[in-house]
Amino acid sequence: MVFTTFSTKEITSVIKSLNTKNSHAYDEIYTKLLKISATYMCSSLTYICNKSIWLGIFPDHLRFSILKPMYNKGNRMNPTNYRHISLLASFLEVFEKTLYIRLTEHIYSNKLLEGNQFGLRKGIASEDAIFKLANEVSNLRHRGITQKKEQNIHNMVKV
């Protein structure tokens, strides 16, 4: 994959597309603040993202997240009734999303996914695999029944 540098336009677009949340990670930068200051921070973020890709080094301070337990249902004293969410640094979210967009564009434009790859693709769910399998089995059964009928008719005509 030939990698072209991220543009400030791409980074700004990603920042604007982030969900505005009332939570923050250890960096204490709310998404709303990042969106407001995007025009001032975009050049620096673009530089950091491009440098990270070219050097193959990911900044250590962005590797951390805050894990928060989120209650689902049932007894609040039972730890299995909680799931965890990871609060990521705002800059990491920008970097991840920008890289994700680039990688998916590359994968789709070069047709690198097999047609029967169902999970983790936009607009295609793993349930689609079940539907396709059921449909193919149904078609095979129908063809088998039709062939048996034709064979029976053929045998009747011979007699």
Secondary structure, 3 states (H helix, E strand, C coil): CCCCCCCHHHHHHHHHHCCCCCCCCCCCCCHHHHHHCHHHHHHHHHHHHHHHHHHCCCCHHHCCEEEEEEECCCCCCCHHHEEEEEEECHHHHHHHHHHHHHHHHHHHHCCCCCCCCCCCECCECHHHHHHHHHHHHHHHHHHHHHHHHHHHHHHHHHC
